[in-house]
Amino acid sequence: MEASLLTVKNLRAWYSREKTVLDGLSIDLKSHESVGLIGLNGAGKTTFINILSGLMGQYKVDGIWMNVSPVKFRDKDFKLRRYTVFDEDHSFQYFTFREYLSYVFCAYHREKCDVSELISGFHFEEYTDMLLKDLSTGNKKKAYLITAFALKPELLLLDEPVNGLDFTSTEFLYQLIADYKKYGTILFSSHILESITLTCDRVLVLEGGKISKCFEHKDIEAAQIREALHDEKHV
Ligand SMILES: Nc1ncnc2c1ncn2[C@@H]1O[C@H](COP(=O)(O)OP(=O)(O)OP(=O)(O)O)[C@@H](O)[C@H]1O
């Protein structure tokens, strides 16, 4: 069994006094595993990923540990160990992909690396010097995904990574997710069951503000997951 990478205990999060979204969520991500996060619309997947990414402050938690040392989501050290690809991202719109990539590698204190395989895998060659604001939704998503897989953080968070991608890029992404264990841990949310069944070691179901079910290796079958979500809809 791999060592623990990130443990979050009893996370509660809200948007307003009346609107608690996460309510007692606990999670333990191992080093070098690929974990899918599923849940019905509005279950709180994006909220959870935003909190892990340090974007949301309205939460309380009993404890957060990275490699068994206490951390905070906004600690500089934690920031440098994770990178997030958001479902929608409108930051750095006046950067080209190449400028953005350089900026990120510099911010993470990393040496630049060769990204040509990622660029060709995502068929992104002709877009590398365009401003991010001028890219289509799918191509913008590719710019952030290429950055993420080039950077190879210890913890990679992807919110709905398949959204907006064409089918050849989707297949390339599945391969990257499945292979990521060599470099670190990946947590990604998706509504596309295939993206999870083809790539994950574990699937977590977010329901009622917490992780209500967990499917491991051999149990990850689309039919079972569909059934779990179906049950959830009828509680
Ligand atoms: N900025 C916000 N202000 C108020 N409520 C919000 C805000 N963002 C999200 N919510 C609410 O929080 C709940 C969880 O939303 P969230 O986007 O995290 O769910 P999700 O599981 O990612 O949904 P989906 O699958 O539809 O993307 C929803 O009820 C949503 O309406």
The ligand as a MOL file (V3000), in Angstrom:
LIG
                    3D

  0  0  0     0  0            999 V3000
M  V30 BEGIN CTAB
M  V30 COUNTS 31 33 0 0 0
M  V30 BEGIN ATOM
M  V30 1 N -20.5320 30.9990 -6.0810 0
M  V30 2 C -21.5560 30.3340 -5.5560 0
M  V30 3 N -22.4700 30.9390 -4.7690 0
M  V30 4 C -23.5070 30.2620 -4.2300 0
M  V30 5 N -23.7270 28.9450 -4.4020 0
M  V30 6 C -22.8500 28.2870 -5.1820 0
M  V30 7 C -21.7360 28.9320 -5.8010 0
M  V30 8 N -21.0380 28.0050 -6.5170 0
M  V30 9 C -21.6890 26.8400 -6.3460 0
M  V30 10 N -22.7710 27.0090 -5.5640 0
M  V30 11 C -23.7010 25.9740 -5.1520 0
M  V30 12 O -22.9660 24.9950 -4.4420 0
M  V30 13 C -23.4550 23.6880 -4.7790 0
M  V30 14 C -22.2850 22.8400 -5.2850 0
M  V30 15 O -21.8610 23.3730 -6.5280 0
M  V30 16 P -20.6140 22.7650 -7.2960 0
M  V30 17 O -20.4230 23.5930 -8.5260 0
M  V30 18 O -19.4880 22.6440 -6.3610 0
M  V30 19 O -21.1430 21.3050 -7.6540 0
M  V30 20 P -20.6320 20.2700 -8.7560 0
M  V30 21 O -20.7240 18.9150 -8.1170 0
M  V30 22 O -19.3120 20.6820 -9.2710 0
M  V30 23 O -21.7500 20.4210 -9.8670 0
M  V30 24 P -21.7210 20.1140 -11.4590 0
M  V30 25 O -21.6240 18.6350 -11.5890 0
M  V30 26 O -23.0370 20.6410 -11.9220 0
M  V30 27 O -20.5470 20.8480 -12.0480 0
M  V30 28 C -24.5810 23.8860 -5.7820 0
M  V30 29 O -25.8090 23.8370 -5.0920 0
M  V30 30 C -24.3260 25.2650 -6.3350 0
M  V30 31 O -25.5330 25.8760 -6.7110 0
M  V30 END ATOM
M  V30 BEGIN BOND
M  V30 1 1 1 2
M  V30 2 1 2 3
M  V30 3 2 2 7
M  V30 4 2 3 4
M  V30 5 1 4 5
M  V30 6 2 5 6
M  V30 7 1 6 7
M  V30 8 1 6 10
M  V30 9 1 7 8
M  V30 10 2 8 9
M  V30 11 1 9 10
M  V30 12 1 10 11
M  V30 13 1 11 12
M  V30 14 1 11 30
M  V30 15 1 12 13
M  V30 16 1 13 14
M  V30 17 1 13 28
M  V30 18 1 14 15
M  V30 19 1 15 16
M  V30 20 2 16 17
M  V30 21 1 16 18
M  V30 22 1 16 19
M  V30 23 1 19 20
M  V30 24 2 20 21
M  V30 25 1 20 22
M  V30 26 1 20 23
M  V30 27 1 23 24
M  V30 28 2 24 25
M  V30 29 1 24 26
M  V30 30 1 24 27
M  V30 31 1 28 29
M  V30 32 1 28 30
M  V30 33 1 30 31
M  V30 END BOND
M  V30 END CTAB
M  END
